[in-house]
Amino acid sequence: MITTSAGTGLRTTRATTTQRSWRWLGLLVLSSLLHLQIHTANAVTVYYQAGTQAALAAAASPTAGGNYTGPAAYSPVTLQPPAPPGPTAFPTQFSLQLTNAVPQNASVAQNGSFFGFSIEMSVVNQVIGFNSSVLYVPFLNLMANLQQRVGRINIRVGGNTQETATLVESTPDGKILEKDKEGATNPTQTPPLVYTPDLLYMLRNVSDLVNVRWYLGVPFNDTSNFRLQIVERGQEILGDYLIGLQVGNEPDLYAGHGHRNPGYAPQDYFNDFGLMVTAMNNDPLISQRSKQLLLGPSVQVLWTPEQVWDTGFVSAYSEELAYLAVERYQTDNCAVAFPGSDSTFHDPQQTFPTFLTHGSATGLVQQYLNSTAFALQNGKSLLMFETNTASCGGFPGISNSFGAALWGVDYALQMAAVNFGGALFHVGGQSVAYNPFTPPPTNQSTFHQWTIGSIYYSALVVAEALGPTNTSRVLDLQANSGNQFSPAYGIWENGALARVVLINFVNDPSGASDTSVSLSLTDAAISEGQVQVKYLLPQPGGQINDIANFTWAGQTFGGNFASDGRPQGALNVSSAPCANGVCTIRVPAPGAAIVFLNDNGSGGNDALSAGPATTFSTTAYTKTRNTATVDPSVLASSNGHSGSTFGRLGSTSADATKNGAVERAGAMVGAGVAGVVAVVAGLLVL
């Protein structure tokens, strides 16, 4: 974790923006991650789902992990992989002849930060930090990995739990967030939340360390009493790091969930949105900028976006709408998550193959093609504001499989290709199988680390595919005569072909289904010799049903409870031969590859130029009475070694002198080495 000087974190982060930035520079001291122990509530769930964890695991018809009844986020369940389709259904050799110039049907220019995250509001103190003074190091490292590749990460804090959330100045036990489980109603058992301004300071302190921008959800359950404090305080605390305000989460499900009267329709949402606009306009504490950060309608499955557009929603609220938004999961596991509901049961073993085809991605986006075009015509961007493999917790054995990592790459690039403006993959609690990243259960935090899920690997691949220039235009290449097991995408950056992404969904450890792709250009020659290639692969000898130890360019985050957020292992960038203007790229079955066509490692956003990300180490023990800061004179040569080796620690006991640090001078990074921040001791910050 990262912590400010003991006892001053809350007061420091409530200073002015300039004071806060300088004080953060003075307070950041780094030591070891190995002594992390945060005492938080045991219930780390998106919703209060009694018995869900065991039901999710038991329903998976597993080949392994059949007796597992623990949290779904760490499930060892694996499923049977589908058999290879055979040479007739899957030609393994094909050509891609591309133009160096951008094709007319390529997407609009996409930001490198296209692939972001949606974190359920009820679990931010489990995923992001304990409070504004204690931030979780693995989370910061994971975000820094993406920042290193594209410069910025977009995160939404919200979900169903945003709707009934209420900001209070403090809670009786001092926590930044509390769940009222006794007050949980409606089919999803979503608990009402109370939270303090320190939650917002926590988000801001993250942004002071890594370039995270935030979407927040405004409570929408009571149109007679809009609770706008999250806007008032959010704009004050987050400043320009606040980029959007969601008004209504899945309003098409309101009637079924008991949030509105039966028959609630798109016109009713239009009217309620107008009430919110009026309330914000009448609030003198809300800035003009914040009044223009709204987004909607965030419909899920019961209404089509067109039904909302037909109300005149966009034209009526164009000045207030920063984005248009929808939400969608490929399928759901609600019948298992909520026994007794009228949801359809989806058998995981039968469902698994539906994720392992390009048709999954194209089928998901097909229904939004009118809306992405409509958004652009109206000067807006359509966001996929919440998505993942399956709602209601996902499927153990599917959502955490290597197949899901390939699915995430294909789905995200397909959304980029059809002009979505961004996609946020959801993060829930420990009862969820699809998390990109999950902290360990509280009672294991002294000896277990984080679990990095399939979707985080997808995020890394898509980040490198799009790059940091925000000029990348994406095209589905309809590769292999449109074969559903071997999709490919071209990425044109700054007006020229820069990268090609190749995916092989087939599971065949024998190698017989590996593809061989001949890549050439019609209007420019490919340099003779070789091009650089990075591979997303299961562990050596692994298959598409594997649930751990995947590798991206040879580096991994390991299995369950194994990661501090930094990729482990040596970077492995492969070479593919080029001759007579044709490069031959092999893609293992299963696997994905990015082919880098620019610079061959000499500079720019290519396979080799990006150095290691700035990373973070623990600054304090939380096993003691409060926290302890590390003597910077020892830290300077520690390189993140165990805190037990330090000669002196600053005291944080109630009757002792507090110890602080001065000036975050910069980060020193090197291959495989955590970033070290230069500090000077002796400044007491009050």
C-alpha positions in Angstrom: 0.0 0.0 0.0 1.0 3.6 -0.3 0.3 5.8 2.8 0.7 9.4 3.7 2.4 10.4 7.0 0.6 8.8 9.8 -2.4 10.7 11.1 -2.3 13.4 8.4 -3.6 11.7 5.3 -7.2 12.9 5.5 -6.2 16.5 6.3 -3.6 16.6 3.7 -5.8 15.4 0.9 -8.4 18.0 1.8 -6.0 20.9 1.1 -6.1 22.9 -2.1 -5.1 21.1 -5.3 -1.6 22.8 -5.3 -1.1 22.0 -1.6 -2.3 18.5 -2.1 0.0 17.8 -5.0 3.1 19.2 -3.1 2.2 17.3 0.0 1.7 14.1 -1.9 5.2 14.6 -3.3 6.5 15.1 0.2 4.6 12.2 1.7 5.3 9.4 -0.7 7.9 6.9 0.7 8.4 3.4 -0.7 9.3 0.2 1.0 8.1 -3.4 0.8 4.8 -5.0 -0.3 5.4 -8.1 1.7 3.9 -6.9 4.9 0.6 -5.8 3.5 -2.3 -6.4 5.8 -5.5 -4.4 5.6 -8.3 -5.1 8.0 -11.5 -4.6 6.0 -14.9 -6.1 6.0 -15.1 -9.8 5.0 -18.0 -9.3 2.6 -16.4 -8.3 -0.7 -19.3 -8.7 -3.1 -21.0 -6.7 -5.8 -24.3 -7.6 -4.4 -25.3 -9.3 -1.1 -25.7 -12.8 -2.6 -26.0 -15.4 0.1 -24.8 -18.8 -1.1 -23.8 -17.5 -4.5 -20.1 -18.5 -4.3 -20.8 -22.2 -3.7 -23.6 -22.2 -6.3 -21.4 -20.6 -9.0 -18.7 -23.2 -8.5 -21.1 -26.2 -8.2 -22.9 -25.2 -11.4 -19.8 -25.3 -13.6 -19.9 -29.1 -14.3 -16.1 -29.0 -13.8 -13.3 -31.4 -14.8 -11.4 -30.0 -11.8 -12.3 -28.2 -8.7 -15.7 -29.9 -8.4 -15.7 -29.7 -4.6 -14.7 -26.1 -4.4 -17.2 -23.9 -2.4 -15.1 -20.8 -1.8 -15.3 -17.4 -3.5 -15.8 -17.6 -7.3 -13.0 -15.1 -7.9 -10.5 -17.8 -6.9 -12.3 -20.9 -8.3 -10.1 -23.7 -9.5 -12.9 -25.0 -11.7 -11.9 -25.9 -15.3 -14.1 -27.0 -18.2 -13.5 -29.4 -21.1 -12.1 -27.5 -24.1 -13.9 -27.9 -27.4 -12.3 -30.2 -30.0 -10.5 -28.6 -33.0 -12.8 -28.0 -35.9 -10.6 -29.8 -38.3 -8.9 -28.7 -41.6 -12.0 -28.4 -43.6 -13.7 -26.0 -41.2 -10.5 -24.2 -40.3 -7.8 -23.5 -42.9 -4.6 -22.9 -41.1 -2.8 -21.0 -43.9 -4.1 -17.8 -45.3 -2.9 -14.4 -46.6 -3.6 -10.9 -45.6 -2.9 -8.3 -48.2 -3.2 -4.8 -46.7 -2.6 -1.2 -47.7 -0.3 1.1 -45.9 -2.8 3.9 -46.4 -5.8 3.9 -44.1 -8.8 2.2 -45.7 -12.0 4.2 -45.9 -14.0 1.7 -43.8 -11.5 1.8 -40.8 -12.8 3.2 -37.6 -12.5 6.8 -36.3 -9.3 7.5 -34.5 -9.4 5.7 -31.1 -7.7 6.7 -27.8 -5.2 4.3 -26.4 -7.2 4.3 -23.2 -10.2 2.7 -25.0 -10.1 -0.4 -22.7 -11.0 0.8 -19.2 -12.6 -0.6 -16.1 -15.9 -0.3 -14.2 -15.5 -0.8 -10.5 -18.7 -1.5 -8.5 -19.0 1.3 -5.9 -19.5 -1.1 -3.0 -16.0 -2.6 -3.4 -13.8 0.4 -4.0 -12.4 0.1 -0.5 -11.5 -3.5 -1.3 -9.9 -2.8 -4.7 -8.5 0.7 -4.8 -7.6 1.6 -1.2 -8.6 1.3 2.4 -9.0 5.1 2.5 -7.4 8.2 1.1 -4.2 7.6 3.1 -3.8 3.9 2.3 -3.8 2.9 -1.4 -3.3 -0.7 -2.5 0.0 -1.2 -4.2 -1.1 -4.0 -6.6 -3.9 -1.8 -7.9 -1.4 1.1 -8.5 1.0 -1.2 -10.2 -1.7 -2.6 -12.5 -2.7 0.8 -13.5 0.9 1.9 -14.0 1.4 -1.0 -16.5 -1.4 0.4 -18.6 -0.2 4.0 -18.2 3.2 3.0 -19.5 1.6 1.7 -22.6 -1.1 4.3 -23.4 -0.6 7.2 -20.9 -4.0 7.1 -19.3 -6.7 4.8 -17.8 -10.4 5.5 -17.6 -12.3 4.0 -14.6 -16.0 4.2 -13.7 -17.0 3.9 -10.0 -20.6 3.0 -9.8 -23.0 0.3 -10.9 -26.2 -0.8 -9.2 -24.9 0.3 -5.8 -24.5 3.9 -7.0 -28.3 4.3 -7.2 -29.0 4.3 -3.5 -25.6 5.6 -2.3 -25.6 8.6 0.1 -22.6 10.8 1.0 -22.2 11.5 4.7 -19.5 13.4 6.4 -18.4 10.4 8.6 -19.4 6.9 9.6 -19.5 5.7 13.3 -16.5 3.4 12.7 -14.5 5.8 10.6 -14.7 3.7 7.4 -15.1 5.4 4.0 -18.0 3.1 2.9 -20.6 1.1 4.7 -23.2 -1.4 3.3 -26.7 -1.6 4.8 -27.2 -5.3 4.1 -30.4 -5.3 6.2 -31.8 -2.7 3.9 -31.1 -4.8 0.8 -34.2 -5.3 -1.3 -35.2 -6.1 -4.9 -34.1 -9.2 -6.9 -30.4 -8.3 -7.0 -30.1 -7.8 -3.2 -28.1 -4.6 -3.8 -27.3 -3.1 -0.4 -27.8 0.7 0.1 -24.4 2.4 0.7 -23.2 5.4 2.7 -19.8 6.8 1.9 -17.7 9.7 3.1 -15.8 12.4 1.1 -12.6 10.4 1.8 -13.7 8.0 -0.9 -13.4 10.8 -3.4 -10.0 11.9 -1.9 -8.9 8.3 -2.3 -9.7 8.5 -6.0 -7.9 11.8 -6.4 -4.8 10.5 -4.6 -4.7 7.6 -7.1 -4.8 10.1 -9.9 -1.9 12.0 -8.4 0.2 8.9 -8.8 -1.1 7.3 -12.0 -3.1 9.0 -14.7 -6.5 7.6 -13.9 -9.6 9.6 -15.0 -13.0 8.9 -13.3 -16.6 8.4 -14.2 -19.0 8.7 -11.2 -22.6 7.6 -10.8 -25.2 10.0 -9.5 -27.9 8.5 -7.3 -31.1 8.2 -9.3 -33.5 6.3 -7.2 -35.4 9.3 -5.8 -36.3 12.0 -8.3 -37.9 14.2 -5.7 -34.7 14.4 -3.8 -31.6 14.1 -6.0 -28.5 13.6 -3.8 -26.0 15.7 -5.8 -23.3 15.8 -3.2 -21.2 13.4 -5.2 -21.2 16.0 -8.0 -20.5 18.9 -5.7 -17.7 17.2 -3.9 -16.5 15.2 -6.8 -15.8 18.3 -9.0 -14.0 19.9 -6.1 -11.8 17.0 -5.2 -11.2 15.3 -8.6 -11.0 18.5 -10.7 -10.1 17.6 -14.4 -9.8 13.9 -13.4 -13.6 13.8 -13.3 -14.7 13.1 -16.9 -18.3 11.8 -16.7 -21.4 11.6 -14.5 -23.7 8.6 -15.1 -27.4 9.4 -14.7 -29.3 6.1 -14.3 -27.8 2.7 -14.4 -29.7 0.2 -16.5 -33.0 2.1 -16.4 -34.7 -0.6 -18.5 -34.4 -2.9 -15.5 -35.8 -0.5 -13.0 -39.4 -1.8 -13.1 -38.3 -5.4 -12.8 -36.0 -4.6 -9.9 -38.6 -2.5 -8.1 -36.8 0.8 -8.6 -39.7 2.3 -10.5 -43.4 1.5 -11.1 -44.4 -1.2 -13.5 -44.4 -0.1 -17.1 -41.5 2.3 -16.7 -40.6 3.2 -20.3 -38.0 5.2 -22.3 -40.2 8.3 -22.2 -40.2 8.1 -18.4 -36.5 7.9 -18.3 -36.3 10.9 -20.7 -38.5 12.8 -18.2 -36.5 11.8 -15.1 -33.3 12.7 -16.9 -34.8 16.2 -17.4 -35.5 16.4 -13.7 -31.9 15.7 -13.0 -30.7 18.3 -15.4 -33.1 20.9 -13.8 -31.8 20.0 -10.3 -28.2 20.4 -11.3 -28.9 23.7 -13.0 -30.6 24.9 -9.8 -27.6 23.9 -7.7 -25.3 26.9 -7.3 -22.5 24.6 -6.1 -22.3 22.7 -9.3 -20.0 24.2 -12.0 -20.9 24.7 -15.6 -18.4 22.1 -16.6 -19.9 19.4 -14.4 -23.4 20.2 -15.8 -22.0 19.1 -19.2 -20.5 15.8 -18.1 -23.7 13.7 -18.0 -24.0 10.4 -19.8 -26.9 8.0 -20.5 -29.1 6.1 -21.1 -26.9 3.1 -20.0 -29.6 0.6 -21.1 -29.0 -3.1 -20.8 -31.2 -5.6 -22.6 -34.9 -4.8 -22.3 -34.9 -1.5 -24.2 -33.0 -0.9 -27.4 -30.9 2.3 -27.6 -33.1 3.4 -30.5 -36.1 3.4 -28.3 -34.4 6.1 -26.2 -33.1 8.0 -29.2 -36.6 8.1 -30.5 -37.8 10.2 -27.5 -35.5 13.0 -28.7 -33.2 12.3 -25.8 -30.0 13.4 -27.5 -31.3 16.6 -29.1 -33.1 17.7 -25.9 -30.1 17.2 -23.7 -27.2 17.6 -26.2 -25.6 20.5 -24.1 -25.5 18.3 -21.0 -24.5 15.0 -22.6 -20.8 14.4 -22.7 -21.3 10.8 -23.8 -23.9 8.3 -24.8 -23.7 4.9 -23.1 -25.0 1.4 -23.1 -24.2 -1.7 -21.0 -24.1 -5.3 -22.2 -22.8 -8.7 -21.1 -22.5 -11.6 -23.6 -24.8 -13.7 -21.4 -25.8 -14.2 -17.8 -25.5 -16.6 -14.9 -28.4 -15.1 -13.0 -30.3 -18.4 -12.6 -27.4 -19.7 -10.4 -26.7 -16.4 -8.7 -30.3 -15.9 -7.7 -32.0 -19.3 -7.3 -35.7 -19.1 -7.6 -35.6 -16.3 -10.2 -37.2 -16.7 -13.6 -33.8 -16.5 -15.3 -32.8 -19.1 -17.8 -30.1 -21.5 -16.7 -27.0 -21.6 -19.0 -24.9 -24.7 -18.6 -21.3 -23.5 -18.4 -19.9 -26.5 -20.4 -22.3 -25.9 -23.2 -21.8 -22.1 -23.0 -18.0 -22.2 -23.1 -17.6 -22.7 -26.9 -19.8 -19.7 -27.6 -17.0 -17.4 -26.3 -14.4 -19.1 -28.5 -15.5 -17.7 -31.8 -15.4 -14.3 -33.6 -19.1 -14.5 -33.9 -19.4 -13.7 -30.2 -17.8 -10.2 -30.7 -19.6 -9.4 -33.9 -22.9 -10.6 -32.5 -22.5 -8.4 -29.5 -21.8 -5.2 -31.4 -24.2 -5.8 -34.3 -27.1 -4.4 -32.4 -25.2 -1.1 -31.7 -24.1 -0.2 -35.2 -27.0 2.2 -35.7 -26.2 3.8 -32.3 -22.5 4.3 -32.9 -23.3 6.0 -36.2 -26.1 8.0 -34.5 -23.7 9.1 -31.8 -21.1 10.4 -34.3 -23.7 12.2 -36.3 -24.6 14.1 -33.2 -21.1 14.9 -32.2 -21.0 12.3 -29.3 -19.2 9.1 -28.5 -21.0 5.9 -27.5 -19.4 4.1 -24.6 -19.8 0.5 -23.6 -20.1 1.6 -20.0 -20.2 -1.8 -18.3 -19.5 -5.2 -19.8 -17.8 -8.5 -19.2 -18.3 -12.2 -19.9 -21.6 -12.8 -18.1 -23.7 -10.8 -15.7 -24.6 -12.0 -12.2 -21.1 -13.0 -11.4 -19.8 -14.7 -14.5 -19.0 -18.4 -14.9 -16.1 -20.1 -13.1 -14.2 -22.0 -15.8 -15.2 -19.5 -18.5 -14.8 -16.0 -17.2 -11.3 -16.8 -15.8 -10.1 -19.0 -18.6 -7.5 -18.3 -21.3 -10.4 -18.4 -23.7 -11.9 -15.3 -22.0 -8.6 -13.5 -22.4 -8.8 -14.1 -26.2 -12.5 -13.2 -26.2 -11.7 -9.9 -24.4 -9.1 -8.9 -27.0 -11.5 -9.7 -29.9 -14.5 -8.1 -28.3 -12.7 -4.8 -27.4 -11.1 -4.5 -30.8 -14.4 -5.2 -32.5 -16.0 -2.4 -30.5 -13.2 -0.1 -31.5 -13.6 -1.1 -35.1 -17.3 -0.2 -35.2 -16.7 3.2 -33.5 -17.5 2.7 -29.9 -15.6 5.4 -28.0 -14.5 3.2 -25.1 -15.3 0.0 -23.2 -15.3 -0.5 -19.4 -14.9 -4.1 -18.2 -16.6 -4.6 -14.8 -14.8 -5.4 -11.5 -16.9 -6.8 -8.7 -16.2 -8.6 -5.5 -15.0 -12.0 -4.5 -18.3 -13.7 -5.5 -17.5 -12.7 -9.1 -15.6 -14.9 -11.5 -14.9 -12.3 -14.2 -12.7 -9.8 -12.3 -9.7 -8.4 -14.1 -8.0 -8.3 -10.7 -9.1 -9.4 -7.2 -7.4 -8.8 -3.8 -7.1 -11.8 -1.4 -9.7 -12.4 1.3 -8.9 -10.3 4.3 -7.9 -13.1 6.6 -5.3 -14.2 4.0 -3.8 -10.8 3.2 -0.6 -11.4 5.2 0.5 -14.4 3.1 -1.5 -14.1 -0.2 -1.3 -11.6 -2.9 -3.7 -10.6 -5.7 -5.3 -12.7 -8.4 -5.0 -11.3 -11.9 -7.8 -12.4 -14.2 -8.1 -13.1 -17.9 -9.5 -9.7 -18.7 -6.5 -7.8 -17.4 -4.3 -9.7 -20.0 -6.8 -8.6 -22.6 -6.4 -5.0 -21.4 -2.6 -5.2 -21.9 -2.9 -6.6 -25.4 -5.5 -4.0 -26.5 -3.4 -1.2 -25.0 -0.4 -2.2 -27.0 -2.5 -2.7 -30.1 -3.9 0.8 -30.0 -0.8 2.6 -28.6 -0.5 6.0 -27.0 -0.9 8.4 -29.9 -4.7 8.5 -29.9 -4.6 8.3 -33.7 -5.2 4.5 -34.2 -7.9 3.5 -36.6 -9.0 -0.1 -36.4 -10.4 -2.4 -39.1 -11.8 -6.0 -38.8 -9.9 -7.6 -41.7 -12.4 -10.5 -42.3 -9.4 -12.8 -42.2 -9.2 -16.3 -43.5 -12.3 -15.8 -45.7 -14.2 -14.7 -42.6 -13.4 -17.8 -40.6 -14.9 -17.5 -37.1 -11.8 -19.0 -35.4 -9.1 -16.7 -36.8 -10.1 -13.0 -36.6 -7.6 -10.3 -37.4 -7.5 -6.6 -37.1 -5.4 -3.9 -38.8 -4.3 -0.9 -36.8 -3.4 2.3 -38.7 -1.5 4.9 -36.6 -0.7 8.4 -37.8 -2.0 7.5 -41.2 0.0 4.4 -41.8 -0.3 0.7 -41.1 1.4 0.1 -37.8 0.2 -3.2 -36.3 -1.8 -6.3 -37.0 -3.6 -8.3 -34.4 -4.1 -12.0 -35.1 -6.2 -14.4 -32.9 -6.5 -18.2 -33.0 -9.5 -19.5 -30.9 -8.8 -23.1 -31.7 -7.6 -25.4 -28.9 -5.1 -27.8 -30.3 -1.9 -28.4 -28.2 -0.6 -30.7 -31.0 0.3 -27.7 -33.1 -1.8 -29.0 -36.1 -4.2 -26.0 -35.8 -1.5 -23.3 -35.5 -2.1 -20.7 -38.2 0.5 -19.5 -40.7 -0.4 -16.0 -41.9 1.2 -14.4 -45.0 1.2 -10.6 -44.5 2.0 -8.2 -47.3 1.2 -4.6 -48.4 0.0 -3.5 -51.8 1.2 0.1 -51.7 4.4 -0.1 -49.7 7.1 -2.7 -49.3 7.6 -4.5 -46.0 11.3 -4.3 -45.0 13.2 -7.5 -45.7 14.4 -9.5 -42.8 11.9 -9.7 -40.0 9.2 -8.0 -37.9 8.6 -8.2 -34.2 5.8 -10.1 -32.7 4.3 -10.3 -29.2 2.2 -13.3 -28.2 -0.6 -13.9 -25.7 -0.4 -17.5 -24.7 -1.4 -20.0 -22.1 1.3 -21.5 -19.9 3.7 -23.8 -21.8 1.8 -26.8 -22.9 -1.4 -25.1 -21.8 -4.9 -25.0 -23.4 -7.8 -22.7 -23.8 -9.5 -23.9 -20.6 -6.4 -22.9 -18.4 -7.2 -20.5 -15.6 -3.8 -19.4 -14.6 -0.2 -18.5 -15.6 -1.0 -17.0 -19.0 1.8 -15.0 -20.6 1.9 -11.8 -22.5 5.3 -11.5 -24.4 6.7 -14.1 -22.0 5.6 -12.3 -18.8 2.9 -13.5 -16.4 1.0 -12.5 -13.3 0.9 -16.1 -12.1 -2.0 -17.9 -10.6 -4.4 -17.2 -7.7 -2.9 -15.1 -4.9 0.4 -14.7 -6.7 0.7 -11.1 -8.0 1.8 -7.7 -6.6 0.6 -6.1 -9.9 4.0 -6.4 -11.7 4.5 -8.7 -14.6 7.0 -11.4 -13.8 9.6 -13.1 -16.0 11.8 -11.9 -18.9 10.2 -10.0 -21.8 10.1 -12.2 -24.8 9.6 -10.4 -28.2 9.6 -12.9 -31.1 10.7 -12.3 -34.7 8.9 -13.4 -37.8 10.7 -13.7 -41.1 10.0 -11.5 -44.1 11.1 -12.2 -47.7 10.0 -10.8 -51.0 7.7 -8.3 -49.3 5.8 -11.0 -47.4 6.1 -11.7 -43.6 5.0 -15.1 -42.3 3.4 -15.0 -38.9 2.7 -18.2 -36.9 -0.2 -18.0 -34.3 -0.4 -21.0 -31.9 -3.7 -22.7 -31.2 -4.8 -21.1 -28.9 -3.2 -17.7 -28.9 -3.1 -14.2 -30.1 -0.3 -12.0 -31.6 0.5 -8.4 -32.3 2.7 -7.9 -35.3 4.7 -4.6 -35.1 5.4 -3.1 -38.5 7.1 0.1 -37.4 10.7 0.6 -36.4 11.4 -3.1 -35.6 12.3 -2.1 -32.0 14.3 1.1 -32.8 11.8 3.6 -31.4 8.2 4.8 -31.3 5.4 2.7 -30.0 6.8 -0.6 -31.2 7.4 -4.0 -29.5 10.6 -3.0 -27.8 10.8 0.7 -27.2 8.6 1.0 -24.0 10.5 0.6 -20.8 9.2 -1.0 -17.6 6.4 0.8 -15.8 6.9 2.9 -12.7 5.9 0.7 -9.8 5.1 1.1 -6.2 6.1 -0.6 -2.9 4.6 -0.7 0.5 5.4 2.3 2.8 3.9 1.0 6.0 2.8 -1.9 8.2 -0.9 -2.0 9.0 -0.4 -4.8 11.4 0.7 -2.3 14.1 -1.5 0.2 15.9 -1.6 2.6 13.0 1.0 2.7 10.3 4.7 3.2 10.1 6.7 5.3 7.6 10.0 4.1 6.4 13.3 6.0 7.0 14.2 7.3 3.6 17.9 6.9 4.2 17.4 3.2 4.4 14.9 3.2 1.6 17.3 4.8 -0.8 19.3 1.5 -1.1 16.5 -1.0 -0.2 15.0 -1.5 -3.7 11.8 -2.7 -2.1 13.3 -5.3 0.2 11.5 -6.7 3.2 10.6 -4.1 5.8 12.2 -6.3 8.5 15.6 -5.3 7.1 15.2 -1.6 7.8 17.3 -0.1 10.5 14.8 2.6 11.6 11.1 3.2 11.2 9.2 6.4 12.0 6.8 5.9 14.8 3.0 6.3 14.5 2.1 5.6 18.0 -0.3 8.1 19.6 2.4 9.5 21.9 5.4 9.6 19.6 6.8 11.9 17.0 5.4 11.5 13.6 7.8 11.0 10.8 7.3 12.2 7.2 9.2 12.7 4.0 9.8 15.5 1.6 9.5 15.7 -2.2 8.8 12.9 -4.6 11.7 13.8 -6.9 11.1 11.2 -9.5 11.1 7.5 -10.4 14.1 5.3 -11.2 13.1 2.4 -13.3 15.0 -0.5 -14.8 14.2 -3.9 -16.3 12.6 -6.1 -13.6 13.2 -3.5 -10.9 10.5 -1.5 -9.0 10.6 2.2 -9.3 12.3 4.0 -6.4 11.3 7.4 -5.4 13.9 9.9 -4.0 12.9 11.4 -0.7 14.3 13.7 2.0 13.2 13.1 5.6 12.3 15.6 8.3 9.2 17.6 7.1 6.2 17.4 9.4 3.1 18.0 7.3 0.0 19.1 9.2 
